[in-house]
Amino acid sequence: MIYTVTFNPAIDYVVKTQAIVLGSVNRADSEQIYFGGKGINVSAVLAELGVRSKALGFTAGFTGEAIEQGVEAMGIDADFVRLKSGNSRINVKIRAAEETELNGQGPDIDDEALSELFSKLDSLMDGDTLILAGSIPNSLPDDVYERILGMLSDRDIRTVVDAAGELLLRVLKYKPFLIKPNDHELGELFGVNISTYDGVVEYAVKLQSMGARNVLVSMAGSGAILLCENGRLIKCGACSGTVRNSVGAGDSMLAGFVAGSADNDLDYALKLGTACGGATAFSDGLARKELIDELFKQLRTI
């Protein structure tokens, strides 16, 4: 079973308009509502690929109830911890001449609720996959990823971490199966500006030497590279298309890679991940199977 964890799920309210005039009433040309958060996005694309997963995390209030119902409607097994107070956040994403976001803060998560999540995670067994994606709310300890991987370190679980900064660096000692920084995040981890393919490879090797088994680095229009556990380097070009959406493309790539790596064919996994990321980038919402299949045919690995 694949498990995803979203510590701070959200309702994404996406508004399209021609322009935003500050201090005035602005009217939408169109609007959509999505149920998301990085882990939920991963689960949604897995469902689109026909792969079952269970979504864990925290929800609160009437917005939390809507998120749970929306996740279940996507064919995902929702097993969230319900918080006693507060409301799950709403993120407002305005798509005009420039893209603007206003993301909610989300509810506080107390020790009792965190312990309940840990109890759910303690049920994971050998052969399961756990995906930890995104930042953590201020109400949680900053070592929560580290504590989760430490608790599960004596089991044969494929752990996947998509996080930035210290949140990622702290878990490398637990040898996660996969980490997925983009090229900008990779540079930030080491305080450098990475502008070349060779630079991406150099610092991916550093992350592997620190404990990561496989390192997947997305490079937007330049494609992606995968540094495999055995030292092999695989490169995949980017998909061709018109970018319409910047939300969830990285999560979609992660979902495609995890789904594609089930039989340890990492060339196939990299191509499927790249196709899923492109399918989301070229759509108004998350990737759909028809476009994923179309884009997959474009791709080659070297």
Residue frames as qw, qx, qy, qz and C-alpha x, y, z in Angstrom:
[[0.000, 0.888, 0.460, 0.000, 0.00, 0.00, 0.00],
 [0.365, 0.339, -0.029, 0.867, 1.11, 3.55, -0.71],
 [0.294, -0.779, -0.464, 0.302, 0.51, 6.12, 2.03],
 [0.296, 0.531, 0.029, 0.793, 0.73, 9.88, 1.58],
 [0.359, -0.593, -0.487, 0.531, 0.86, 12.41, 4.41],
 [0.123, 0.617, 0.190, 0.754, -0.48, 15.95, 4.07],
 [0.322, -0.272, -0.588, 0.690, -0.01, 17.86, 7.31],
 [0.113, 0.471, 0.236, -0.842, -1.93, 20.94, 6.19],
 [0.301, 0.413, 0.766, 0.389, -4.55, 20.07, 3.50],
 [0.083, 0.367, 0.050, -0.925, -6.36, 22.88, 1.74],
 [0.488, 0.688, 0.537, -0.017, -9.25, 23.87, -0.43],
 [0.314, -0.187, 0.337, 0.868, -7.72, 25.65, -3.40],
 [0.345, 0.791, 0.432, -0.263, -10.02, 28.35, -4.78],
 [0.445, -0.081, 0.457, 0.766, -8.66, 29.21, -8.22],
 [0.282, 0.825, 0.323, -0.368, -9.89, 32.40, -9.86],
 [0.504, 0.163, 0.428, 0.732, -9.16, 33.56, -13.40],
 [0.115, 0.903, 0.287, -0.299, -9.50, 37.22, -14.31],
 [0.589, 0.711, 0.051, 0.379, -8.04, 39.62, -16.86],
 [0.321, 0.476, -0.349, 0.741, -6.41, 41.91, -14.34],
 [0.500, -0.588, -0.544, 0.329, -6.35, 42.73, -10.64],
 [0.074, 0.676, -0.031, 0.733, -6.90, 46.35, -9.57],
 [0.405, -0.192, -0.667, 0.595, -5.91, 46.85, -5.95],
 [0.060, 0.230, 0.364, -0.900, -8.45, 48.72, -3.85],
 [0.514, 0.139, -0.253, -0.807, -11.30, 47.94, -6.25],
 [0.802, 0.084, 0.497, -0.321, -13.91, 45.24, -6.72],
 [0.149, 0.416, -0.786, -0.433, -12.52, 42.59, -9.10],
 [0.842, 0.136, 0.227, -0.470, -14.75, 40.06, -10.82],
 [0.491, -0.248, 0.807, 0.217, -13.78, 36.56, -11.87],
 [0.500, 0.350, -0.505, -0.610, -14.01, 35.31, -15.43],
 [0.834, -0.061, -0.516, -0.185, -14.03, 31.72, -14.16],
 [0.346, -0.580, 0.601, -0.429, -13.38, 29.81, -10.97],
 [0.790, 0.018, -0.608, -0.079, -12.61, 26.28, -9.84],
 [0.577, -0.621, 0.407, -0.340, -12.31, 24.52, -6.50],
 [0.725, 0.268, -0.629, 0.088, -9.75, 21.77, -5.87],
 [0.775, -0.613, 0.116, -0.107, -8.97, 19.72, -2.78],
 [0.712, 0.532, -0.341, 0.307, -5.24, 19.63, -2.31],
 [0.525, -0.717, 0.459, -0.015, -2.02, 19.81, -0.46],
 [0.229, 0.600, -0.727, -0.243, 1.09, 18.08, -1.78],
 [0.247, -0.113, 0.957, -0.107, 0.35, 14.60, -0.44],
 [0.573, 0.474, 0.533, -0.404, -3.25, 14.74, -1.62],
 [0.467, 0.703, -0.310, -0.438, -2.06, 15.84, -5.06],
 [0.040, 0.406, -0.904, -0.129, 0.20, 12.79, -5.18],
 [0.387, 0.165, 0.869, -0.261, -2.66, 10.50, -4.17],
 [0.559, 0.610, 0.218, -0.518, -4.97, 12.09, -6.77],
 [0.426, 0.626, -0.544, -0.361, -2.54, 11.45, -9.64],
 [0.131, -0.208, 0.968, -0.055, -1.88, 7.93, -8.37],
 [0.524, 0.365, 0.656, -0.403, -5.64, 7.34, -8.53],
 [0.533, 0.678, -0.141, -0.486, -5.68, 8.68, -12.09],
 [0.276, 0.515, -0.792, -0.177, -3.02, 6.08, -12.92],
 [0.853, -0.127, -0.404, -0.305, -5.09, 3.34, -11.32],
 [0.508, 0.154, -0.688, 0.495, -2.85, 3.01, -8.26],
 [0.556, -0.711, -0.402, -0.155, -4.47, 2.80, -4.84],
 [0.345, 0.275, -0.474, 0.762, -3.23, 4.93, -1.95],
 [0.423, -0.716, -0.540, 0.132, -4.31, 6.03, 1.50],
 [0.167, 0.649, -0.076, 0.738, -4.17, 9.76, 2.38],
 [0.565, -0.520, -0.490, 0.413, -3.19, 10.62, 5.95],
 [0.210, 0.347, -0.073, 0.911, -2.92, 14.00, 7.65],
 [0.059, -0.390, -0.608, 0.689, -5.09, 16.42, 9.60],
 [0.075, -0.499, -0.491, -0.710, -8.45, 18.09, 8.87],
 [0.090, -0.327, -0.587, 0.735, -10.59, 20.48, 10.88],
 [0.268, 0.433, 0.219, -0.832, -13.98, 22.16, 10.76],
 [0.690, 0.548, 0.347, -0.322, -16.41, 22.39, 7.85],
 [0.421, 0.747, -0.447, -0.252, -13.62, 22.92, 5.34],
 [0.179, -0.394, 0.901, -0.029, -11.97, 19.75, 6.63],
 [0.634, 0.260, 0.676, -0.272, -15.18, 17.82, 6.08],
 [0.618, 0.720, -0.024, -0.313, -15.31, 19.11, 2.50],
 [0.150, 0.666, -0.718, -0.139, -11.70, 18.05, 1.93],
 [0.406, -0.142, 0.893, -0.131, -12.38, 14.53, 3.22],
 [0.673, 0.485, 0.476, -0.292, -15.45, 14.18, 1.00],
 [0.474, 0.792, -0.262, -0.280, -13.57, 15.56, -2.01],
 [0.053, -0.546, 0.833, 0.074, -10.64, 13.21, -1.48],
 [0.540, 0.090, 0.818, -0.176, -12.93, 10.21, -1.19],
 [0.642, 0.652, 0.224, -0.335, -14.72, 11.29, -4.39],
 [0.316, 0.746, -0.539, -0.233, -11.35, 11.12, -6.20],
 [0.937, 0.100, -0.328, -0.062, -11.11, 7.43, -5.35],
 [0.310, 0.467, -0.638, 0.528, -8.62, 7.90, -2.53],
 [0.656, -0.473, -0.575, 0.122, -8.91, 6.18, 0.84],
 [0.028, -0.702, 0.207, -0.680, -9.02, 9.13, 3.28],
 [0.735, -0.416, -0.487, 0.222, -7.86, 8.43, 6.84],
 [0.163, 0.609, -0.203, 0.750, -7.30, 11.88, 8.31],
 [0.339, -0.327, -0.646, 0.601, -7.02, 12.80, 11.97],
 [0.111, -0.789, -0.399, -0.453, -9.92, 15.14, 12.82],
 [0.268, 0.141, -0.410, 0.861, -8.82, 18.10, 14.92],
 [0.157, -0.581, -0.727, 0.332, -11.08, 19.35, 17.71],
 [0.030, 0.847, 0.220, -0.483, -10.94, 23.02, 16.74],
 [0.094, -0.528, 0.437, 0.722, -10.15, 25.35, 13.87],
 [0.759, 0.561, 0.203, -0.259, -10.74, 24.93, 10.16],
 [0.716, 0.044, 0.444, 0.537, -8.65, 23.47, 7.38],
 [0.114, -0.531, 0.144, 0.827, -7.23, 26.25, 5.25],
 [0.588, 0.723, 0.363, 0.011, -8.46, 27.83, 2.04],
 [0.424, -0.320, 0.354, 0.770, -5.86, 28.95, -0.49],
 [0.448, 0.815, 0.235, -0.282, -6.87, 31.63, -2.99],
 [0.530, -0.155, 0.524, 0.648, -4.97, 31.44, -6.28],
 [0.364, 0.809, 0.158, -0.435, -5.51, 34.33, -8.69],
 [0.595, 0.057, 0.562, 0.572, -4.55, 33.76, -12.29],
 [0.286, 0.911, 0.146, -0.259, -4.35, 37.06, -14.15],
 [0.499, 0.800, -0.314, 0.113, -1.47, 38.72, -16.03],
 [0.176, 0.464, -0.782, 0.376, 0.62, 37.54, -13.09],
 [0.697, -0.320, -0.634, -0.100, -0.17, 34.61, -10.81],
 [0.148, -0.497, 0.456, -0.724, -0.85, 35.57, -7.19],
 [0.621, -0.276, -0.733, -0.003, -1.55, 33.31, -4.24],
 [0.324, -0.523, 0.385, -0.688, -2.90, 33.92, -0.75],
 [0.615, -0.045, -0.787, 0.025, -2.49, 30.75, 1.29],
 [0.629, -0.663, -0.060, -0.400, -4.29, 30.20, 4.58],
 [0.102, -0.619, 0.697, -0.348, -2.46, 29.32, 7.77],
 [0.677, -0.072, -0.722, -0.123, -4.46, 26.26, 8.81],
 [0.700, -0.648, -0.089, -0.287, -5.43, 24.94, 12.26],
 [0.158, -0.647, 0.696, -0.269, -3.13, 24.22, 15.19],
 [0.839, 0.027, -0.535, -0.095, -2.18, 20.57, 15.66],
 [0.500, -0.688, 0.400, -0.341, -1.80, 19.49, 19.29],
 [0.069, -0.457, 0.884, -0.063, 0.26, 16.65, 20.75],
 [0.627, 0.117, 0.693, -0.337, -2.76, 14.36, 21.08],
 [0.727, 0.613, 0.060, -0.304, -3.57, 14.68, 17.38],
 [0.305, 0.696, -0.643, -0.090, 0.06, 14.15, 16.40],
 [0.338, -0.274, 0.879, -0.193, 0.17, 10.99, 18.51],
 [0.743, 0.346, 0.462, -0.340, -2.93, 9.73, 16.70],
 [0.607, 0.707, -0.294, -0.214, -1.19, 10.23, 13.36],
 [0.034, 0.570, -0.819, 0.065, 1.86, 8.35, 14.63],
 [0.597, -0.017, 0.746, -0.295, -0.40, 5.47, 15.66],
 [0.774, 0.554, 0.137, -0.276, -1.77, 5.28, 12.12],
 [0.413, 0.739, -0.529, -0.059, 1.76, 5.34, 10.69],
 [0.327, -0.451, 0.809, -0.186, 2.82, 2.60, 13.09],
 [0.819, 0.199, 0.471, -0.262, 0.53, 0.22, 11.20],
 [0.552, 0.690, -0.393, -0.253, 2.71, 0.38, 8.06],
 [0.906, -0.179, 0.380, 0.056, 4.29, -2.93, 7.12],
 [0.402, -0.353, 0.645, 0.546, 7.21, -4.22, 5.11],
 [0.338, 0.317, 0.740, 0.488, 6.67, -3.53, 1.41],
 [0.087, 0.887, 0.436, -0.129, 4.58, -0.38, 1.95],
 [0.420, 0.348, 0.098, 0.832, 5.52, 3.03, 0.53],
 [0.227, -0.795, -0.398, 0.397, 5.32, 6.24, 2.56],
 [0.378, 0.516, 0.205, 0.741, 5.38, 9.64, 0.86],
 [0.289, -0.717, -0.314, 0.552, 6.07, 12.74, 2.95],
 [0.388, 0.462, 0.357, 0.713, 5.57, 15.87, 0.88],
 [0.057, -0.818, -0.224, -0.527, 5.66, 19.57, 1.62],
 [0.073, 0.441, -0.469, 0.762, 6.28, 21.89, 4.53],
 [0.403, -0.412, -0.786, 0.224, 4.88, 21.47, 8.03],
 [0.234, -0.856, -0.259, -0.382, 2.64, 23.84, 10.02],
 [0.095, 0.625, -0.452, 0.630, 4.21, 26.03, 12.69],
 [0.697, -0.471, 0.238, -0.485, 2.33, 24.14, 15.42],
 [0.995, -0.007, -0.084, 0.057, 4.30, 20.93, 14.70],
 [0.572, -0.645, 0.365, 0.351, 7.86, 20.23, 15.85],
 [0.406, 0.764, -0.373, -0.336, 10.39, 20.89, 13.10],
 [0.048, -0.409, 0.906, 0.096, 11.81, 17.37, 13.44],
 [0.762, 0.117, 0.402, -0.495, 8.50, 15.60, 12.71],
 [0.783, 0.481, -0.339, -0.200, 9.70, 14.07, 9.42],
 [0.235, 0.514, -0.783, 0.260, 12.81, 12.84, 11.18],
 [0.459, -0.181, 0.697, -0.520, 10.74, 11.28, 13.97],
 [0.855, 0.271, 0.101, -0.430, 8.48, 9.49, 11.49],
 [0.710, 0.507, -0.488, -0.021, 11.35, 7.98, 9.51],
 [0.003, -0.466, 0.790, -0.398, 13.13, 7.06, 12.72],
 [0.678, -0.068, 0.509, -0.526, 10.05, 5.21, 13.99],
 [0.895, 0.355, 0.096, -0.252, 9.84, 3.21, 10.75],
 [0.201, 0.753, -0.614, -0.124, 13.57, 2.68, 10.20],
 [0.363, -0.287, 0.883, -0.078, 13.49, -0.97, 11.30],
 [0.692, 0.402, 0.558, -0.218, 10.99, -1.91, 8.57],
 [0.385, 0.015, 0.641, 0.664, 11.39, -2.52, 4.86],
 [0.256, 0.820, 0.455, -0.236, 9.36, 0.52, 3.81],
 [0.466, 0.360, 0.282, 0.758, 10.08, 2.64, 0.74],
 [0.150, -0.781, -0.324, 0.513, 10.18, 6.18, 2.06],
 [0.396, 0.522, 0.337, 0.676, 9.87, 9.13, -0.33],
 [0.263, -0.688, -0.294, 0.609, 10.53, 12.69, 0.82],
 [0.318, 0.596, 0.316, 0.666, 9.68, 15.84, -1.15],
 [0.364, -0.879, -0.230, 0.205, 10.70, 18.71, 1.10],
 [0.412, 0.771, -0.150, 0.462, 13.09, 21.65, 1.17],
 [0.088, -0.772, 0.393, -0.492, 15.92, 22.86, 3.39],
 [0.141, -0.401, 0.804, -0.416, 16.62, 21.39, 6.79],
 [0.805, 0.029, 0.307, -0.507, 13.41, 19.38, 6.68],
 [0.883, 0.397, -0.235, -0.085, 14.99, 17.31, 3.91],
 [0.344, 0.610, -0.646, 0.304, 18.58, 17.28, 5.15],
 [0.439, -0.423, 0.612, -0.503, 17.56, 15.92, 8.55],
 [0.902, 0.040, 0.286, -0.321, 16.05, 12.74, 7.11],
 [0.606, 0.600, -0.509, -0.118, 18.92, 11.72, 4.84],
 [0.126, -0.458, 0.841, -0.259, 20.50, 9.67, 7.62],
 [0.682, 0.081, 0.622, -0.376, 17.49, 7.32, 7.34],
 [0.175, -0.179, 0.813, 0.526, 18.37, 6.60, 3.69],
 [0.595, 0.459, 0.329, -0.572, 15.06, 7.44, 2.01],
 [0.682, 0.280, 0.623, 0.259, 14.31, 5.51, -1.18],
 [0.368, 0.554, 0.383, 0.641, 13.75, 8.75, -3.10],
 [0.112, -0.661, -0.241, 0.702, 14.08, 12.50, -2.65],
 [0.426, 0.594, 0.522, 0.440, 12.87, 15.02, -5.26],
 [0.137, -0.680, -0.071, 0.717, 14.29, 18.55, -5.10],
 [0.580, 0.782, 0.184, 0.132, 14.03, 20.79, -8.13],
 [0.676, 0.336, -0.114, 0.646, 17.18, 22.50, -9.37],
 [0.077, -0.729, 0.122, -0.670, 16.48, 25.71, -7.43],
 [0.771, -0.588, 0.070, -0.234, 15.83, 23.84, -4.17],
 [0.925, 0.022, -0.096, 0.366, 18.99, 21.83, -4.78],
 [0.404, 0.536, -0.171, 0.722, 21.04, 25.02, -4.96],
 [0.397, -0.713, 0.096, -0.570, 19.39, 26.41, -1.83],
 [0.924, -0.362, -0.118, 0.028, 20.31, 23.28, 0.13],
 [0.804, -0.082, -0.015, 0.588, 23.99, 24.01, -0.43],
 [0.161, -0.847, -0.063, 0.502, 23.88, 27.80, -0.67],
 [0.311, -0.242, 0.569, 0.721, 24.94, 27.90, -4.32],
 [0.560, 0.558, 0.011, -0.612, 23.46, 28.99, -7.64],
 [0.551, -0.024, 0.789, 0.270, 23.22, 25.99, -9.94],
 [0.432, 0.652, -0.069, -0.620, 22.99, 26.99, -13.59],
 [0.383, 0.461, -0.721, -0.348, 24.38, 23.97, -15.46],
 [0.917, -0.042, -0.308, -0.250, 23.56, 20.30, -15.94],
 [0.636, 0.230, -0.602, 0.426, 26.96, 19.36, -14.48],
 [0.113, -0.349, 0.469, -0.803, 26.18, 21.44, -11.40],
 [0.792, -0.207, -0.010, -0.575, 22.89, 19.60, -10.88],
 [0.894, 0.078, -0.439, 0.049, 24.70, 16.27, -11.10],
 [0.357, 0.378, -0.583, 0.625, 27.45, 17.39, -8.71],
 [0.307, -0.282, 0.462, -0.783, 25.04, 18.32, -5.94],
 [0.885, -0.087, -0.176, -0.422, 22.75, 15.34, -6.55],
 [0.739, 0.192, -0.582, 0.279, 25.84, 13.19, -5.89],
 [0.040, 0.345, -0.555, 0.756, 26.39, 15.11, -2.65],
 [0.671, -0.227, 0.165, -0.686, 22.85, 14.34, -1.50],
 [0.920, 0.050, -0.365, -0.135, 23.34, 10.69, -2.32],
 [0.520, 0.289, -0.623, 0.508, 26.58, 10.63, -0.33],
 [0.235, -0.303, 0.451, -0.806, 24.59, 12.01, 2.62],
 [0.352, 0.038, 0.854, -0.382, 22.19, 9.07, 2.54],
 [0.671, 0.409, 0.093, -0.611, 19.55, 9.44, -0.20],
 [0.672, 0.006, 0.715, 0.192, 19.28, 6.26, -2.26],
 [0.405, 0.471, 0.565, 0.542, 17.79, 7.77, -5.43],
 [0.073, -0.546, -0.136, 0.824, 17.80, 11.50, -6.23],
 [0.345, 0.612, 0.611, 0.365, 15.29, 12.89, -8.73],
 [0.151, -0.474, -0.049, 0.866, 15.91, 16.50, -9.76],
 [0.400, 0.733, 0.536, 0.127, 13.32, 18.31, -11.88],
 [0.346, -0.291, 0.182, 0.873, 14.62, 21.15, -14.06],
 [0.387, 0.639, 0.212, -0.631, 11.43, 22.63, -15.57],
 [0.675, 0.669, -0.077, -0.302, 11.91, 23.10, -19.32],
 [0.194, 0.638, -0.742, -0.061, 15.25, 21.29, -19.21],
 [0.782, -0.012, -0.600, -0.168, 13.67, 18.01, -18.16],
 [0.712, -0.608, 0.250, -0.248, 14.81, 15.91, -15.21],
 [0.446, 0.451, -0.762, 0.128, 17.65, 13.71, -14.08],
 [0.879, -0.422, 0.008, -0.223, 17.65, 10.67, -11.85],
 [0.159, 0.578, -0.768, 0.227, 20.74, 9.61, -9.94],
 [0.874, -0.184, -0.367, -0.259, 20.09, 5.95, -9.19],
 [0.740, -0.615, 0.259, -0.089, 21.16, 4.04, -6.13],
 [0.910, 0.000, 0.248, 0.332, 23.67, 2.05, -8.20],
 [0.351, -0.517, 0.263, 0.735, 25.31, 5.25, -9.47],
 [0.346, 0.379, 0.654, 0.556, 23.64, 5.22, -12.88],
 [0.088, 0.438, 0.115, -0.887, 22.55, 8.63, -14.17],
 [0.284, 0.496, 0.766, 0.296, 19.37, 8.84, -16.28],
 [0.052, 0.311, -0.001, -0.949, 18.25, 11.99, -18.10],
 [0.264, 0.570, 0.767, 0.132, 14.81, 12.68, -19.54],
 [0.094, 0.190, 0.225, 0.951, 13.85, 15.70, -21.65],
 [0.276, 0.279, 0.446, -0.804, 10.82, 17.86, -20.98],
 [0.378, 0.532, 0.755, 0.064, 7.40, 17.38, -22.56],
 [0.091, 0.116, 0.330, 0.932, 6.27, 19.74, -25.30],
 [0.140, -0.693, -0.698, -0.115, 3.22, 21.87, -24.57],
 [0.022, -0.626, -0.002, -0.780, 1.88, 25.20, -23.33],
 [0.286, -0.143, -0.723, 0.612, 2.18, 25.77, -19.59],
 [0.332, -0.592, -0.375, -0.631, -1.17, 26.71, -18.05],
 [0.725, -0.639, -0.089, -0.241, -0.71, 25.75, -14.41],
 [0.302, 0.576, -0.645, 0.401, 2.18, 25.80, -11.97],
 [0.558, -0.398, 0.484, -0.544, 0.35, 24.11, -9.07],
 [0.874, -0.087, 0.411, -0.246, 0.96, 20.42, -8.46],
 [0.715, 0.582, -0.375, -0.098, 3.32, 19.65, -11.34],
 [0.117, 0.538, -0.787, 0.278, 6.08, 18.49, -8.99],
 [0.595, -0.116, 0.645, -0.466, 3.62, 16.40, -6.96],
 [0.860, 0.388, 0.040, -0.328, 2.39, 14.84, -10.20],
 [0.499, 0.602, -0.622, 0.050, 5.94, 13.95, -11.23],
 [0.210, -0.381, 0.810, -0.393, 6.46, 12.30, -7.87],
 [0.771, 0.108, 0.430, -0.458, 3.24, 10.28, -8.23],
 [0.800, 0.517, -0.225, -0.206, 4.18, 9.12, -11.70],
 [0.281, 0.577, -0.745, 0.179, 7.65, 8.09, -10.61],
 [0.419, -0.239, 0.757, -0.440, 6.37, 6.13, -7.61],
 [0.839, 0.271, 0.258, -0.394, 3.73, 4.39, -9.72],
 [0.715, 0.606, -0.332, -0.107, 6.25, 3.61, -12.44],
 [0.125, 0.597, -0.755, 0.240, 8.93, 2.29, -10.10],
 [0.833, -0.249, 0.272, -0.412, 6.81, -0.55, -8.73],
 [0.983, 0.143, 0.063, 0.093, 8.78, -3.06, -10.83],
 [0.563, -0.605, 0.282, 0.487, 12.11, -1.23, -10.35],
 [0.570, 0.446, 0.389, 0.570, 12.23, -0.08, -13.99],
 [0.238, -0.663, -0.182, 0.686, 13.60, 3.39, -13.26],
 [0.116, -0.023, 0.495, 0.861, 13.78, 4.48, -16.93],
 [0.186, -0.530, -0.727, -0.394, 10.06, 3.85, -17.19],
 [0.345, -0.692, -0.504, 0.385, 9.48, 5.54, -13.81],
 [0.241, -0.404, 0.069, 0.880, 11.34, 8.68, -14.87],
 [0.033, -0.164, -0.594, -0.787, 9.42, 8.93, -18.14],
 [0.282, -0.619, -0.715, -0.163, 6.06, 8.37, -16.43],
 [0.342, -0.632, -0.349, 0.602, 6.91, 10.94, -13.76],
 [0.156, -0.226, 0.262, 0.925, 7.93, 13.47, -16.39],
 [0.132, -0.350, -0.702, -0.606, 4.74, 12.83, -18.38],
 [0.326, -0.681, -0.643, 0.127, 2.59, 13.28, -15.26],
 [0.293, -0.532, -0.138, 0.783, 4.34, 16.53, -14.35],
 [0.051, -0.039, 0.462, 0.885, 3.87, 17.84, -17.88],
 [0.182, -0.490, -0.774, -0.357, 0.23, 16.80, -17.99],
 [0.285, -0.733, -0.486, 0.381, -0.48, 18.89, -14.89],
 [0.249, -0.424, 0.113, 0.863, 1.55, 21.85, -16.14],
 [0.039, -0.046, -0.592, -0.804, -0.40, 21.84, -19.41],
 [0.283, -0.538, -0.761, -0.226, -3.84, 21.56, -17.71],
 [0.284, -0.654, 0.024, -0.700, -6.03, 23.70, -15.48],
 [0.769, -0.524, 0.218, -0.295, -6.04, 21.01, -12.79],
 [0.509, -0.468, 0.717, 0.091, -4.08, 17.87, -12.02],
 [0.122, 0.332, -0.812, -0.464, -2.91, 15.43, -14.69],
 [0.829, 0.169, 0.248, -0.471, -5.45, 13.23, -16.45],
 [0.741, -0.125, 0.635, 0.179, -4.67, 9.80, -17.85],
 [0.688, 0.648, 0.306, 0.117, -5.36, 10.61, -21.50],
 [0.224, 0.939, -0.237, 0.108, -2.85, 13.48, -21.60],
 [0.538, -0.607, 0.583, 0.056, -0.31, 11.53, -19.51],
 [0.810, 0.139, 0.543, 0.173, -0.38, 8.73, -22.09],
 [0.545, 0.816, 0.121, 0.150, -0.02, 11.19, -24.96],
 [0.037, -0.923, 0.375, -0.081, 2.97, 12.95, -23.39],
 [0.747, -0.392, 0.530, 0.087, 4.64, 9.70, -22.39],
 [0.828, 0.413, 0.318, 0.207, 5.01, 8.85, -26.08],
 [0.294, 0.931, -0.146, 0.161, 7.15, 11.98, -26.57],
 [0.390, -0.815, 0.418, -0.090, 9.78, 11.00, -24.04],
 [0.859, 0.270, -0.377, 0.218, 13.09, 9.20, -24.24],
 [0.592, -0.773, 0.216, 0.072, 15.69, 8.57, -21.55],
 [0.668, 0.579, -0.391, 0.256, 19.45, 8.50, -21.96]]
